[in-house]
Amino acid sequence: MSTRSNKGEAGYSPADASASSPSASISSALSSAQLSSSYSSSVPSESGSPSSDPSNSGSTPPSAPIKSRPVTGALVLIGGLVALVLGLFLSVNLGAADISFRVVWEAIFQFDPKVTDHQIIRELRLPRILGGAMVGASFAVAGAIMQGMTRNPLADSGLLGINSGAGFMLAICFAFFPGMPFMTLILFSFLGAALGAGIVYGIGSMAKGGLSSVRLVLAGAALSALLSALSEGVALYFQIGQDLAFWYAGGVAGTRWDQLQVMAPWVGAALIVAIIISRSVTLLSLGEDIARGLGQRTQLVRAICAIVVLILAGSAVSVVGAVGFVGLIIPHLTRKLVGVDYRWIIPCSAVLGALLVIFADIGARMVNPPEETPVGAIIALIGVPFFLYLARKERREL
C-alpha cells in the first residue's frame, strides 16, 4: 500500500501539516501522540527506568502524518455513488422477465398499476435492490467499526457470531411465534446478535493470555457452528425448514417494502451515528492509551460502537439472512484506498459495501438463469480466499 509522501524531503514536520489543512493538523497530532507514547516507553532514563520525556535522551522521536488520502476518499465516494446508480438501473433491468430500460424508466416515474411489467419493477425488483444496498452498507460499516474498535483485522459480524446469533433468534421466533410482525422480528434479531457477540467475547476472554485475533475467530467459528446446528434442529423439529431456507442461503430476492420501511430508520440512524463517531473510532484504532491521552471517553465510545454494530448487523440479517464476508472484505479494501482515517473509511465502506452486494446479486441472477444462486454463496467465493490471505499475514495494519 502506498503511503503519503512527507513532502518529498527529510525536513517535513508536524507544523507543516498543521499549516496545510485542519484535517492534516488532526492527523499529525494523532500520529505524533502515538509515536511519542511508544518512543517514551522505550527510552531509558538515567535511573534505568523508562523516561516519560523523550528530550532526556538527547534526541526527538520521528513524526509523520497518519495515512489519510482525502482526495482519494472523495474520488471513491463520487465514483462509488455513480457506479451505485448505474448498478441500480442495471439490476432493475435484469431478471427472469425481459424488461427494457424504457419500461423501467416509465415504471419508476410514470407508474401504471395496470401494466404487469410496472408491477414487477415496483413490487419485486425495486425493494430487492434498495434492500441489497442497505444490507451491503450495514455489513460493511459494522465490519469497519468492529475492526477499528477492537484493532482486530479479522473482525466481522459473520466471523464473530453476530450473524449466527441473529439467525438463531429468527429460528426461535419462526418456531414459537409464527406470524410475528417484522418490527418485532427485527428486535429479536438485535437480541440474538447481542447474545452471539457477548458469548464470543466471553469465550475469547477466558483463554489464558486474554483476547487475540485468532482466539476471537476460533470462538466465533465454534459458536457459529453451534448456533447453526441448533437452528437446523429447531427447523427440523418444528418443520419450518422452508421458512428458514432463505435465511440459511442468504439473499435479497424476498425483500418487501414493509421490511424496508421498518429497516430503513434503524439503518439510517445507525449510519449517521457511525459517521459522527468516526473520529473517535480513529483514535481507538491507535490504541487505548493514545485515545485516553487525547481526551476520549473510551468506554462510552466502545458502548456506542457496539450498539451501532448490533443494529446494523441485526437489521441486515433479519432481511437477507447470513451473508458473510462483506464486513471483512470492504473495510480492508477501503483502507487500501483512503488510508486509516475512519472519517473516510466509514462513508466509503458504506458505498463500496452497497456496490458489492448489488453486483453480487446481479451475478447471482446471471450464473444459471432463470434460476438464482444465493448471494451469500457468490460473496463467499470472494470472501473465503480473502479471509485465508488475511489469516496468513504476519503483519496487519489497521
N, C-alpha and C positions, 0 to 999 in steps of 0.2 A: 504494500500500500504506500503510495506516495505521500509525503508529508509536506507541510507548508514550509517554504524556504525562509530562513532567517535573514531576509533582505539580501541574500547572496553574499553577505560579508560577515566577518567574525565579530564585528563591533555591535551587533544587534543587542538591545537591552529592553527590559520591560517598559522603560519610559517611552521608547519609540512606539511600542504597541499602544500605549495609553494615548499618545498623541494622534494616532491614526483614526480610531473609532471607539465608541463606548463598548461595543461588543468585544473588540480586541483587548480593551482595558480589563474587562471582567475575566476574559480567558487568561490573560497574562497573570492576573492576580491569583487565580486558581492554581495555575501551573507553578508559580513562584512559591506559593504556600506549600504545595505538595513536595517540591524539590527541597525547600528549606527544611521541612519537617524530617524528610528521610536523611538529608545531609547531616542535620544537627544530631540525630540519634546515632550516627556512625562515627562522628569525630570525637576523639577522646580529649578530655580537659587535662590540665596539669596534674590533677589528683588521680588521674587514671579512669575517671568516670566519664560517661558521655556528656558533652557540653551542650548547653541549650543555646549558646551564642556562636554561630559559625565564624564570626570575626575573630574569635580567640585563636583559631588555628592558623591565622595568617593568610587565609585565602577565602574566597567567596564562592558559594555554590553556583553552578551554571543555571541559566534560566532560558526558557524557550516557551513560546505561546502554546497553549493547548491546541491540539489538532482540530481545527474547525475550518470548514470551507463554505462560508455563507453564499458566495457566488454560485458554487456548485449546488448548494442546497436549494437556492432559488430556481436554478435551472431544472433540478429534479422535480420540484413542486410544479412548475409550469408545464414541463414536458409530461410529467405523470398525469396531470389533470387533462391535458389534451388527449393523451393516449387513453385515459379513462373514458372520456366522452366517445371517442372512436370505438372503444371496446363495447360500450353500452349499446351503440347503434348496431354494431356487428352482431352482438349477442341477441338483440331483439330480432334481427333478421334471420337468424339461424334456428332451425328446429325441424320437427317432423313435417310440418306444413310449410310449403314453399311460399313465402310471402316477400314481395318486393319492397324496396326502400320507400317507394311512393305510398304504398299501403301503410307501412309503418308510420310514416310522417302523418298521414291522414288519421290513423288510429290515435296518435298522441295529441294532435292539435285540432282535429275535426272528428271527434269520436261519434260513431253511429252505432248504437246498441243492436241494430237490426243486421249488421254485417258480421258474419261469423269470424272473419279474419281480425276485425277490430276487437271482438270479444276475446279471441285467443291472445292477442297482444296485451290488452288491458288486464285481463284476469289471470293469465298464466305467465307470460314472459316478463312483463314489467316488474311485478313483485319478486320474481325469481332473480332478476338482475340486480335490483336495488338491495334485496336481501343479501346476495352474494357480495356486493360492495361493502355493506355494513359489517358483514361477518369477517371479511378479509381485513378490514381496518381494525376491527375489535381484536382479533387474534394477534395481529402484528404489533399493535400498540401495547397489548398486555405482555407480549414477549419482551418488547423493548424495555418496559418498566421493570419487569422481573429481572432481566439481565443487569440493568443499571443499579437496581436497589440491592440485589444480592451479590453483585460482582461475580456472577456465575455465568460463563459464556454458554452453558448448556441449558439455562433456564428457559422453559417453555411450558405453557399450560397443558399441552398434551403429554409432555415427558414427566411432569411433576405431579400427576394425579388429579389435576383440577378438572380436566375434561371427563375423565372416567368417573370422578365423584359426582359431577353433574348428571352424567348419563345413568348412573346407578339410581340416583334420586328420581329421575324420569321413569325408570322401570318400576320403582315402588309406586309412583303416582298412577301409572297406567294399570297396575295390578289391583291396587286397593281403592283408588279414587277415579274410576273411569268417567270420562266426560268432564273432567276438571277444566275450568276456564283457563285460557292461555296465560292470563295475568297471574293467576295463582301458580300455574306450572312454572313460569319463569322465576318466581320467588323461591320455589322448591329447588330449582336449578342453581340459584345462588347459594342456597344452603348446602347442597351437595358439593359444589365447587369449594366452599369454605371447609367442609369436612375433609375432602380429599387433600387439600393443601395443608391443613393442620396435622393430619396423620403423617404425611410425608416428612414435614419438617420435624415432627416429634420423633419419628424413627431415625432420621438423619442425625438429630442432636444427641440421641442416646449412645451413638457409637463412640468408642474411645478416640479422642482427638478432635471431637466436635464435628461441625458441618464441613463438608467439602463438596466440590462439584460432582465427583464420582459417586459419593455416598447419596447425594440427593437424587441423582439419576437412577441409581440402583433401587433406592427406596421407592421412587416414583414408578419405575418399571414393575416392581413387585406389587405395589398397591394397585396399579392399573390392571395387571393380570387378575388379581383377586376380585376387584370390583366388576371387571368384565365377566368373569366366571359367575359371580353372584347374579349379575343382571341376566345372563343367559339362563341360569337356573330359575330365576323368577319368571322369565318369559316362557320357559317350558312348562312349569308347574301351573301357571295361570293361563296358559295358552294365549299369550299376547305377542308371540313371535313376529307376526305380521306387522303389528304396530311398532315394534322396536327395530325391525329390519332396516328401516330408513335411517334411524339414528346410528345403528352399527356401521353402515356403509359410509355415511356422511355425504350429504348432497343438498342442493338448493332447489330441486325440482318441485317440491311440495310447498314452497313458501307462499303464504297468502297475505292479503292486505291487512287482515285483522292482526296477524302476527307482527307485521311491520309497525302497525300503529302502537302496539304495546312495546315493541323492542326499541323503536327509534328514540323516544325520550330518554330511556336509560343509556343507550349507547351515546347519544349526542351529549348528554350531561357528563358522562364519564370521559369522553374525548376532550371536552372543554377543560375539565379539571386536570386531565393529564397534561395538556399544553400549559396550563397555569403553573403546575408544579414541576415543569420540565427543568428549570434551572436548579431546583433542589435535587432532582434526580442526578443531574450532572455532578453536583457536589458529593452526593452519596457514592457515585461511581468512583470518586477519587479516594474514598476510604472514610471510615467512621471518624477518625481523629481529625482529618482535614475538614470534614463537614462541620464538626463541632467547633473547630478553631475558627471557622468563618461564620459562626453565629447561627448555624442551623439547629433547629429542634428535631433531631434525627428520629426520635421515637414517634413524634407526631407525623413527620413526613412518611415514615415507613407505614404507619397505620393508614394514612390516606392512600398511599400507593397500593396497599393490599386490598382496600375496598374497591379502588378503581379496577384492579386486575380481576377481582371476583365478579364485578358487574359486567365487565367486557367479556370475559370467558364464559360466564354463566349464560349471558344473553345469547351469545353465538351458538353455544352447544344446544340450547333449547330450540333453536330454529333449524340448524343444519346437522346437528349431531357431532360425532367425534372426528372432526377434521384436524389432523395434527400437522406439525412442522411449519405452519405458516409463521408462528411466533418465534421460530428458531431461525429460519432462512432470512426473512425480511430484515430484522434488526442488524444482522451481520452484514448483509448487502448494503444497507443504508449507511452503516459506519464506514464501510469502504469508500462510499461516495462522498459523504458530507463531514466525516470526522467524528469526534466523540462528544460533541456538544448536543445534549438532548433537546435543546430548544429547536434544533433542526432534525434530530433523529425521529422524534415523536410524530410531527406532522408528515414528514417524508415517509415514515413507516406506514402511516395510515393510508397514504395514496398508493404506495407500492403493494401493500397487502391487499387492497381492493383490486388492484390490477391483476395480481397473481390469481386470486380466486375467480375473477371474471374470465380470464383467459383459460384457466384450468377447466372451468365449466364449458367453455366453447370447445376445448379439446375433448372433454368427456362426451359431447354430443357428436363429435366427428370421428371418433375411434371406430364405432360399429353402428352407424345409422341404420334404421331409425331407433335402435336400442341406445340406452345411455349407460356409460360407465360411471361409477361413483366418483365424485370429485375428490373424495378422500384418497382414493387409490391413485389418481393422477398426481396429486400433490406428493403422496408418499414416494412415488418413483423419483422425485427430485429430492425429497427431504431425507430419505434413508441414506443415500450416499453422502449428502452434505453432513449429516449427523456423524457418520463414521469418520469423515475428514476432520471435523472439529475434535472428535474424541481422540484422534491420534496426534493432534498438535500439542507440542510441549509448552509453547508459549502462546498465551492468548491475551489479546488486548481488548479492554472494554472502554 
